[in-house]
Amino acid sequence: MSEGAKHDPLHGKTLKAIVTELHEELGWEGLGRAINIKCFQENPSINSSLKFLRKTDWARVKVEQLWVDTFA
């Protein structure tokens, strides 16, 4: 394991696992309040959120940071 991977709390985490854990912890309403993006506020689902986040780097970075702030 590389030195950076030892200290990266997201190492080995898939985007699906991150979104699922945040949804279980905060719910869609909480996610929508924490990060102001439509995929969490209007007809949210894991799959639609993943589709958006995989195409939108700035939003994925915010979701990853929220996960770190919440769980790490």
C-alpha positions as CSV (number, residue, x, y, z in Angstrom):
1,M,0.0,0.0,0.0
2,S,1.4,3.4,-0.9
3,E,2.0,6.0,1.8
4,G,-0.7,8.3,0.4
5,A,-3.3,5.5,0.4
6,K,-2.7,4.8,4.1
7,H,-3.8,8.4,5.0
8,D,-6.6,8.8,2.4
9,P,-10.0,8.0,4.1
10,L,-11.6,7.5,0.7
11,H,-9.1,4.9,-0.4
12,G,-11.0,1.8,-1.5
13,K,-14.4,3.6,-1.3
14,T,-16.6,3.5,-4.4
15,L,-18.8,6.5,-5.2
16,K,-21.8,4.2,-4.8
17,A,-20.7,3.3,-1.3
18,I,-20.1,6.9,-0.4
19,V,-23.5,8.1,-1.7
20,T,-25.3,5.1,-0.1
21,E,-23.7,5.7,3.3
22,L,-24.5,9.5,3.2
23,H,-28.1,8.7,2.2
24,E,-28.5,6.3,5.1
25,E,-27.0,8.8,7.5
26,L,-28.6,12.0,6.3
27,G,-31.5,11.1,4.0
28,W,-32.2,12.8,0.8
29,E,-33.4,15.9,2.5
30,G,-30.3,16.2,4.6
31,L,-28.1,15.6,1.5
32,G,-30.0,18.3,-0.3
33,R,-29.5,20.8,2.5
34,A,-25.8,19.9,2.8
35,I,-25.1,20.1,-0.9
36,N,-27.4,22.2,-3.1
37,I,-27.7,20.1,-6.2
38,K,-30.8,18.9,-7.9
39,C,-30.0,15.2,-7.9
40,F,-30.5,15.2,-4.1
41,Q,-33.5,17.5,-4.1
42,E,-35.8,16.5,-7.0
43,N,-36.8,12.9,-7.4
44,P,-33.5,11.6,-5.8
45,S,-32.2,8.1,-6.2
46,I,-28.9,6.4,-5.8
47,N,-28.6,5.7,-9.6
48,S,-29.6,9.2,-10.8
49,S,-27.2,10.7,-8.2
50,L,-24.3,8.5,-9.4
51,K,-25.0,9.3,-13.0
52,F,-24.8,13.1,-12.3
53,L,-21.8,12.8,-9.9
54,R,-19.7,10.7,-12.3
55,K,-20.1,13.5,-14.9
56,T,-19.7,16.5,-12.6
57,D,-16.3,16.7,-10.9
58,W,-17.1,19.7,-8.6
59,A,-20.2,18.0,-7.3
60,R,-18.3,14.7,-6.7
61,V,-15.6,16.6,-4.8
62,K,-18.3,18.1,-2.5
63,V,-19.9,14.7,-1.9
64,E,-16.5,13.1,-1.1
65,Q,-15.7,16.0,1.3
66,L,-19.1,15.6,3.0
67,W,-18.4,11.9,3.5
68,V,-15.0,12.7,5.1
69,D,-16.5,15.4,7.3
70,T,-19.3,13.0,8.4
71,F,-17.5,9.7,8.8
72,A,-13.7,10.1,8.9
